[in-house]
Amino acid sequence: FDSDFIQKQGVVSTADVVKLVPGVQFDQSFSSQDTRISIRGVNSSRGRTGVATLIDGLDLTGEAVTVGGGSSLLNINLYDLERIEVLRGPQGTLFGRNATSGVVNVITAKPDLSGFAAKADLEYGNFNSIKVKGMVNVPIGDTIGVRLAGFYLNRDGYTTNLNDGSKIDDRDMYAVRGSLRFEPTVDTT
């Protein structure tokens, strides 16, 4: 899926991506501590993984990030993307031992040397939900470019703790990503 398709479909998380692909399922426990993606019925179990999830080459299914056989990092907010690839079937040759059933490969947008660009989206919704996404792309000369992207989400909870009356599932999160591109020749990046 390219960035235009992602925008038109309203994809904001990995859970949204897998809904668009036949034979792929996203399973998440109530506590969000155990998240699994399965392709053709094969998923992770007890520390073994069948579907690799990568963001810019970083494997989110490795042992360092898994929680309870799955990973809470798999249900992340996606922003400023170049494309998302969902590859079904064994992908171990290219992506390693964690890809026996397939791969969800997320590629973020890279700096563009052709010109300045900026974009921002602001959303307001139920439960005082405020979401801001944006990016700034700045070329520095003909061979260097910088891109900054980020998002912020703040939302009141909607589930009430019956013990003390507080809301227990509010959100207050943000992420920032910076990238630098150096292209001294047409053949070297």
Helices and strands as residue ranges (DSSP letters): H 3-9, H 14-18, E 24-28, E 35-39, E 51-55, E 58-59, G 72-74, E 81-88, H 92-95, E 102-108, E 117-125, E 129-140, E 144-155, E 171-182
